[in-house]
Amino acid sequence: MKLFTLLLALLPFGAVAQTSDVIRLEMLDGGATKRGTYLAAFRLTLAPGWKTYWRAPGDAGIPPQVEWRGAGNIGTVSMAWPTPHVFEQSGLRSIGYKDQVVLPVEITPGQAGRDIRLRGTLELGVCSDICVPASLPFDHTVALNASRNPAIAAALASQPLSAAEAGVTGARCRLAPSRDGLRLTATLDMPSTGTPETVIVEPGAPSLWASEVRTNRKGGTLVAEAELIGADGKPFALDRSALRFTVLGSRRAVDIRGCDAD
């Protein structure tokens, strides 16, 4: 069990009611795209000293999750993730956001030209000296004729670069059995993103967990090592193409999808 989950289990129920003092949710409209989809966004504003988490939050957090119960005319929806920060606290590392973050969502309507209703609950964790769960309801009808929203555009522009944009020329993975699962060694041929460099590994399956990553750079090669563990403790197969590496540096961030056998 991750530490944050354990902390939530130990919190008194009354702590949940205090989240309105530390985080506020607003819905934004971004208008239509050339693909025929529509942009909207969750804008989260945090009280000073508080933070919330990225999709892969590290050992000391939980990722935001959206329950779309009650939504209308939604075919598909995808969320974009601006580049997060790395936080170190009490010897634990977490990945997330402070102050304010805009999380864009791109919606493909079920039926073109009809109203799109975004309704549901955003579940997330917020932390300062203590950690509390937040459950933020929303109910918003998308303004189909809205103009471009600068806050949404800035959030989309602040996503990590793709591997091609960042000049990644190779991504290779070596796997070896470990006591609890698999030991992953990823060799990434890429220019430096600026020191320090933090690598986050996402295994690509909800039943798999990745440990904090150890990194070592030699010139144009970044080596990342992590342990991959199954939730049930049983042996598992790993799809290298589903692995996702995010490199966070002081100058830029890079999103690398999949790797070849090494």
C-alpha positions, 0 to 999 in steps of 0.5 A: 500500500502506498504511503498516501493511501495509508495516510488517507485511511488514518485521517478523521472523516472531518478532514474531508470537509476542510478541502474547500479551504485549500483547493478551488475548482473552476471549469473553463471553455476553449472552443472547437478544434480543427479536428471537430473536438471541443476543449474545456479544462479543470482549473485548480487553485491551491492555497499557499503551501498546498500541492496536488498530484500528477497522473503518476504521483510518486510514492507519496501521492495519488493521481487525480481521477474523474468520475463522469457520472451524469455527463451528456453527449460525450463520445470520448474524452482525454486529459492533457497534463502540463509539465509537473514539479518534483517535490521532496518531503520527509525523504519521499518524492512526489510529482505534482503541482502547486499554486494553480494548474489547468488540466485541459480535456478534449471532448469528442461529442457523441452527436455533433452540434448538440450540447455537451454536458460535463458533469461528475466528480474530480477526486484527488489528494491535496497535501501540505503538512497533512494530506487530505482527500478532495472530492470536487463536483462539477456540472458544466455545459460546454460553450461550443462557440467559445473562443480560444482560451489563453489559459488552456492554450498555455497549459497545452503548450507546457506539456512535455516535448515528444521524443522526436521534438526533444531529439531522442534517437533511441530508447532501449530496455533490458529486463531481468527477474528481481525478488519481487518482479522485474528489474528494468534498465532503460537506456535513453539516447537523448540530449540533457534536459538540464540537471537534475534530471528525474525520470518517472516510469509508467508501466502501462498497466494499472496492475503494475507499480514502478519504484522510484527511478535511479538515473545516471547520465554519460554524455548523450545517454541517460540510464534509468533503473527501476523495479516493476512489481505486480499488485498481486505479487505474481509473475507478469508479462510486460509490454515494452511498447506500453512503457512510458518515460517522462524525463523532467529536467531544469530546462525542459521535460520529455515524454518517451513512449515505448522502448526496444529490447536491449 
